[in-house]
Amino acid sequence: RLSEVKRRRARLVMSPDAGIEDDQVAQCRRPSATFQLQSKWAILLILLPELASAALPRFSNVFQDHMVLQRGYPVQIWGLGATADKELTVEFLDENATVMASASSRPWFDGKWNLTIPTLPEEATGQSLTLTVKSEDSEGPDQSLQDVTFGDLYLFTGQSNVDLPESYALQFNETHQVYEEAFADEAGRRGMIRIMIVPNQIPSLHYGALPKEELANVPDCILCPFPFSGIPSSYHVCHCNALRWTRASAKAIRGFTALGWFSGAALARSVRSLRSVPLGLVRSSWGGTKILRWSGPDAMARCPQPSKPHGRGLPSDLFSNMIHPLKRLRFSAIVWMHGASDTGGIQPYLGPNYYACALPAMIRDWRLQFDQGNLPFIVVELPAYCNERDWATFHTFCDQPQSILKDKREYHLPAMRMAQAAAEKLPEVYMVTTMDLGSMHPMGGSIHSDRKEELGKRVALAAQAAVYNDKSVIWEAPRANRASMEGARHIRVEFVLREGERLVLNTSKKCPREILGIYCTGAGFELRCPTGWMPAAGAALVGTSVIITAPPNLTVIDRVRYAYADWPVCSLQSIDSGLPARIFDLPIGDAITQSKHLSPVEGTEGIRETIGPWKFTIPVSKHRVERLEDQVKDPDGFEGFSWPFLAACSASLFALVVCVQFCCLRDCRCFRGGGSRREVDADQMQDQALLNKDRSPEYRGLKTISP
């Protein structure tokens, strides 16, 4: 009987069939879920120190093999994946493994790290260096990058006219393509031209609006085949939208930006001092994008609109993902070719009024982000093309049989060219004229001119003046600065030219025979009377001025304009440079300042400027200060009252409240409404602070600039 009791107890414990429910048996057989979860966390906490100690530091993916870093300045290096309590050392090694420069730092608690390496000696320029990062307890480097060099770094950004590849510009010219590829192979073999493409327009790539610290991690594009197959009239264009740093080569340049390649190639060929200086060319562009996607939140806040933006993409998404990760690099210049997708009438986030505000705001913000107050911006004017649908224009050809446009009042492209000129109010902005570089029937439509090699040469001339302070080059097109009446029927238009520069006027120049009249009106100079615009009866060149003759039936004339068409007749140009005179729309009798930048009329929300019939507001701060000495500027560009003044105001809570109220009434930083009565613009002072910083010994550059 005793043995029977033992057997029954055994069955109760081991078998669910012995009267015990399944879930009760399960509880006997396995620990509870709570115990399992606590065990997992306990194991994780036990292993966390070991996992942290096993972490290996790495460079940000902005740093790559074969890359070019800007010479002549301290270099910021950053990365992640490090252990917080272990010191990191970053070194540049030459070909003999000799340390040329180094710096050490401890990471932050999250494993991110950032340090600055002092300016490398001049002999580092052009050398193939190894960049290493090493933790203090590592026997050797934790990561090494090969073939890194120092030279001059250029950023090419904008939309589809930056995307267009080198092979597109040489359509059906096989001989020239072979020549260009041979030059690329030689420049790459010597390491003198290196290229890189920020990932863009890849089907699996979706950018959000939050700023990113690293570039998108996607595979490189497949390098393009030779565009000519040997069959007559056979030609293939290949695009590359993601490419890590690489030395130039025949295969690599075929899909690389034509604007970037021909600008860099022109610099390498024409500037003798660059024969031993590598050029780094970075493309960060996306076709069919509006400027609001390239503008950071601070820049967008300067140009508020009455409605929310709409359309493809998110505001600031391209800035956050394609510009923000690069902001700690230093560039020699930024080349900006953009504006077609913002062309249109006066609407929220569209048209000349918005663009004239948004472009200067974006430039100012980018300079603050890059911490380069004198960073040259080379702005490429919208070229000649046949604008059929404003921002939606794509495959429109100038020799097509008909147009949906009915009259010239639907013209928006000329106004956009003048809106681009609003950026010239900022220092170190260089406008490259292109309204004579149109293509009648290129493969991608007239909006995508194939004359990128000529454009690249003009950009290179602007870079020679902007970056290398070459005063001998003529990069700027003739620019009208004053119009006045001479007698009853004659108007004198005066131009600003370099000393000794001469003009030539070809009054017999006409529109191309194939183009529709709606795109090219044939009128070079036009006069405005009460009934509208009329072609001038004649024009003659007198020294550096043009004397325009009005038709005999015009008795009241108040404005004169030139080249106001999608495809303008560029009859006036410089003999010395061959550049066409810039588009203009001037009041007759009112002078414009002789300096490069037009004189402003200050308003309550910014600098109000009239360019032609369009009125623009250039973004400036509403916050003014009474005297310059009341303003303080630290290295980060902070603006406010002096610290003694703030300390005195904080003596008591009552005094502080009174002070804040007083400040608000005096248009200080807390003030958000009403007009401004102060004499010094805070934003201009912020720009000047960055300029002064770049002139300091610590940030001395390669050229001297004037304030």
Beta strands, then each sheet from edge to edge (+ up, - down):
strand 1: 58-59
strand 2: 68-70
strand 3: 75-80
strand 4: 88-93
strand 5: 99-105
strand 6: 113-117
strand 7: 129-135
strand 8: 143-158
strand 9: 193-197
strand 10: 243-247
strand 11: 279-285
strand 12: 333-337
strand 13: 377-380
strand 14: 429-432
strand 15: 479-486
strand 16: 490-496
strand 17: 503-505
strand 18: 525-529
strand 19: 532-535
strand 20: 538-542
strand 21: 545-549
strand 22: 559-562
strand 23: 572-574
strand 24: 584-587
strand 25: 601-602
strand 26: 606-611
strand 27: 614-619
strand 28: 624-625
strand 29: 632-633
strand 30: 639-640
strand 31: 680-681
sheet 1: 1+ 3- 6+
sheet 2: 2+ 8+ 7- 4+ 5-
sheet 3: 2+ 8+ 11+ 9+ 10-
sheet 4: 2+ 8+ 12+ 13+ 14+
sheet 5: 15+ 16- 21+ 20-
sheet 6: 17+ 23-
sheet 7: 19+ 18- 22+ 24-
sheet 8: 25+ 26- 27+
sheet 9: 28+ 31-
sheet 10: 29+ 30-
end
